[in-house]
Amino acid sequence: MKNILITIASSIFLLSCGAGQGSLPENQNESIAFEGKNYFVTAPQTDALAKMNMQAQTAGALAVLRNQTLADGISLANCGLIKAFLATDLNEFADMEGFSAAYSRVFGTKLVPNQPQLLQIQVVGFANPQQLVLLEANCTLPK
C-alpha cells in the first residue's frame, strides 16, 4: 500500500511539473528519429579471452568498434552515446577502474577529442562467462 501511495504521489508531482505534455512534430515529414548507426561490440572471442581482465577486454572492444565504424565511413568522433554493459559478480562491483583506463585512452584524446555520453550498466553476466564487457555505440552519420 505504501508503494502505491508513493507511486501516485510521484505521478501527480511529475504531471504538475509538466511531464508527459510533450508533443509530436506537427509536420509528419519532420524526423525525430536517430539518424545514425548502432554498433554492438565485444572483445574478439579468442582463447585468450579467459585471461583478459576488464581493461584488456574494453580495449579490445573499442578496437573492434573503431574498425567497424571506419569500415562504414564513420569516425569514433561521431559517437554520441556509448552504453557499456559490464559483467560483475553478485558479491562485488564491476572493475570500473579497468574500464575507465581503457576508455580514456580512446575518448578525450587528441585523436578522438569528443567525450560521448557514457552509460555504464552492471550486469550479472553474459552467455559466455569469460566475457566482461559489451559496448553499444550510437554514432551519427557524417554529412
C-alpha positions as a Markdown table, in Angstrom:
| # | Residue | x | y | z |
|---|---|---|---|---|
| 1 | Met | 0.0 | 0.0 | 0.0 |
| 2 | Lys | 2.8 | 2.4 | 0.9 |
| 3 | Asn | 4.5 | 1.7 | -2.5 |
| 4 | Ile | 1.2 | 2.5 | -4.3 |
| 5 | Leu | 0.9 | 5.8 | -2.5 |
| 6 | Ile | 4.5 | 6.8 | -3.3 |
| 7 | Thr | 3.9 | 6.0 | -7.0 |
| 8 | Ile | 0.7 | 8.0 | -7.1 |
| 9 | Ala | 2.4 | 11.0 | -5.4 |
| 10 | Ser | 5.3 | 10.8 | -7.8 |
| 11 | Ser | 3.0 | 10.7 | -10.8 |
| 12 | Ile | 1.0 | 13.7 | -9.5 |
| 13 | Phe | 4.2 | 15.6 | -8.9 |
| 14 | Leu | 5.5 | 14.8 | -12.4 |
| 15 | Leu | 2.2 | 15.8 | -14.1 |
| 16 | Ser | 2.1 | 19.1 | -12.1 |
| 17 | Cys | 5.6 | 19.9 | -13.4 |
| 18 | Gly | 4.5 | 19.4 | -17.0 |
| 19 | Ala | 5.9 | 15.9 | -17.6 |
| 20 | Gly | 4.0 | 13.9 | -20.2 |
| 21 | Gln | 2.8 | 17.0 | -22.0 |
| 22 | Gly | 5.3 | 16.8 | -24.9 |
| 23 | Ser | 4.0 | 16.9 | -28.4 |
| 24 | Leu | 5.0 | 15.2 | -31.6 |
| 25 | Pro | 6.0 | 17.2 | -34.7 |
| 26 | Glu | 3.1 | 18.8 | -36.4 |
| 27 | Asn | 4.7 | 18.2 | -39.8 |
| 28 | Gln | 4.7 | 14.4 | -40.3 |
| 29 | Asn | 7.7 | 14.8 | -42.6 |
| 30 | Glu | 9.7 | 16.0 | -39.6 |
| 31 | Ser | 12.0 | 13.4 | -38.3 |
| 32 | Ile | 12.6 | 12.9 | -34.6 |
| 33 | Ala | 14.4 | 9.6 | -35.2 |
| 34 | Phe | 18.0 | 8.9 | -34.6 |
| 35 | Glu | 19.9 | 9.2 | -37.9 |
| 36 | Gly | 22.9 | 7.1 | -37.5 |
| 37 | Lys | 24.1 | 3.6 | -36.9 |
| 38 | Asn | 24.2 | 1.4 | -33.8 |
| 39 | Tyr | 27.1 | -0.9 | -33.1 |
| 40 | Phe | 27.2 | -3.8 | -30.6 |
| 41 | Val | 30.8 | -5.0 | -30.0 |
| 42 | Thr | 32.8 | -7.1 | -27.6 |
| 43 | Ala | 36.4 | -8.0 | -27.4 |
| 44 | Pro | 37.4 | -10.6 | -30.0 |
| 45 | Gln | 36.2 | -14.1 | -28.9 |
| 46 | Thr | 39.5 | -15.9 | -28.8 |
| 47 | Asp | 41.1 | -18.5 | -26.4 |
| 48 | Ala | 42.9 | -15.6 | -24.8 |
| 49 | Leu | 39.6 | -14.0 | -23.7 |
| 50 | Ala | 39.7 | -16.0 | -20.4 |
| 51 | Lys | 43.0 | -14.4 | -19.5 |
| 52 | Met | 41.9 | -10.9 | -20.2 |
| 53 | Asn | 40.8 | -8.5 | -17.5 |
| 54 | Met | 38.2 | -5.7 | -17.8 |
| 55 | Gln | 40.8 | -3.2 | -19.1 |
| 56 | Ala | 42.1 | -5.6 | -21.8 |
| 57 | Gln | 38.6 | -6.6 | -22.9 |
| 58 | Thr | 37.5 | -3.0 | -23.1 |
| 59 | Ala | 40.5 | -2.0 | -25.2 |
| 60 | Gly | 39.7 | -5.0 | -27.5 |
| 61 | Ala | 36.0 | -4.0 | -27.8 |
| 62 | Leu | 37.0 | -0.4 | -28.5 |
| 63 | Ala | 39.4 | -1.6 | -31.3 |
| 64 | Val | 36.6 | -3.6 | -32.8 |
| 65 | Leu | 34.3 | -0.6 | -32.6 |
| 66 | Arg | 36.9 | 1.6 | -34.3 |
| 67 | Asn | 37.4 | -0.9 | -37.1 |
| 68 | Gln | 33.7 | -1.3 | -37.7 |
| 69 | Thr | 33.0 | 2.4 | -37.7 |
| 70 | Leu | 35.9 | 3.1 | -40.1 |
| 71 | Ala | 34.7 | 0.4 | -42.4 |
| 72 | Asp | 31.3 | 2.2 | -42.6 |
| 73 | Gly | 33.0 | 5.6 | -43.2 |
| 74 | Ile | 32.2 | 6.8 | -39.6 |
| 75 | Ser | 34.7 | 8.1 | -37.1 |
| 76 | Leu | 34.7 | 7.5 | -33.4 |
| 77 | Ala | 34.3 | 11.3 | -33.1 |
| 78 | Asn | 30.7 | 10.7 | -34.5 |
| 79 | Cys | 29.8 | 8.6 | -31.4 |
| 80 | Gly | 27.2 | 10.4 | -29.3 |
| 81 | Leu | 26.3 | 7.7 | -26.8 |
| 82 | Ile | 28.1 | 4.6 | -25.5 |
| 83 | Lys | 26.4 | 2.1 | -23.3 |
| 84 | Ala | 28.8 | -0.2 | -21.5 |
| 85 | Phe | 27.4 | -3.4 | -20.1 |
| 86 | Leu | 29.9 | -4.6 | -17.5 |
| 87 | Ala | 29.8 | -8.0 | -16.0 |
| 88 | Thr | 30.1 | -8.3 | -12.3 |
| 89 | Asp | 29.9 | -10.9 | -9.6 |
| 90 | Leu | 27.0 | -10.6 | -7.2 |
| 91 | Asn | 29.4 | -10.1 | -4.3 |
| 92 | Glu | 31.4 | -7.3 | -5.9 |
| 93 | Phe | 31.2 | -4.3 | -8.3 |
| 94 | Ala | 32.5 | -4.4 | -11.9 |
| 95 | Asp | 36.0 | -3.2 | -12.5 |
| 96 | Met | 35.2 | 0.4 | -13.3 |
| 97 | Glu | 38.8 | 1.5 | -13.0 |
| 98 | Gly | 39.9 | -1.0 | -15.6 |
| 99 | Phe | 37.1 | 0.0 | -17.9 |
| 100 | Ser | 37.8 | 3.7 | -17.4 |
| 101 | Ala | 41.6 | 3.3 | -18.0 |
| 102 | Ala | 40.9 | 1.7 | -21.5 |
| 103 | Tyr | 38.1 | 4.1 | -22.3 |
| 104 | Ser | 40.1 | 7.2 | -21.5 |
| 105 | Arg | 42.9 | 6.1 | -23.9 |
| 106 | Val | 40.4 | 6.4 | -26.8 |
| 107 | Phe | 37.9 | 9.2 | -26.0 |
| 108 | Gly | 39.0 | 12.6 | -24.9 |
| 109 | Thr | 42.4 | 12.3 | -26.6 |
| 110 | Lys | 43.9 | 14.3 | -29.5 |
| 111 | Leu | 42.8 | 11.6 | -31.9 |
| 112 | Val | 39.2 | 11.5 | -30.7 |
| 113 | Pro | 38.7 | 14.7 | -28.7 |
| 114 | Asn | 34.9 | 14.3 | -28.1 |
| 115 | Gln | 33.6 | 12.6 | -25.0 |
| 116 | Pro | 30.4 | 10.8 | -25.9 |
| 117 | Gln | 27.7 | 10.3 | -23.2 |
| 118 | Leu | 28.6 | 7.2 | -21.3 |
| 119 | Leu | 26.1 | 5.0 | -19.6 |
| 120 | Gln | 27.7 | 2.2 | -17.5 |
| 121 | Ile | 25.3 | -0.7 | -16.7 |
| 122 | Gln | 26.4 | -3.6 | -14.4 |
| 123 | Val | 25.0 | -7.0 | -15.4 |
| 124 | Val | 25.3 | -10.3 | -13.7 |
| 125 | Gly | 27.0 | -11.9 | -16.7 |
| 126 | Phe | 26.8 | -12.8 | -20.3 |
| 127 | Ala | 26.2 | -16.1 | -22.2 |
| 128 | Asn | 29.9 | -16.5 | -22.4 |
| 129 | Pro | 31.0 | -16.4 | -18.7 |
| 130 | Gln | 34.5 | -15.2 | -19.7 |
| 131 | Gln | 33.1 | -12.1 | -21.4 |
| 132 | Leu | 33.3 | -9.0 | -19.2 |
| 133 | Val | 32.2 | -6.1 | -21.4 |
| 134 | Leu | 29.7 | -5.4 | -24.2 |
| 135 | Leu | 29.6 | -2.0 | -25.8 |
| 136 | Glu | 26.6 | -0.4 | -27.6 |
| 137 | Ala | 27.6 | 2.7 | -29.6 |
| 138 | Asn | 25.2 | 5.2 | -31.2 |
| 139 | Cys | 27.1 | 7.0 | -34.0 |
| 140 | Thr | 25.7 | 9.7 | -36.3 |
| 141 | Leu | 26.3 | 9.5 | -40.0 |
| 142 | Pro | 28.7 | 12.1 | -41.3 |
| 143 | Lys | 27.1 | 14.8 | -43.6 |
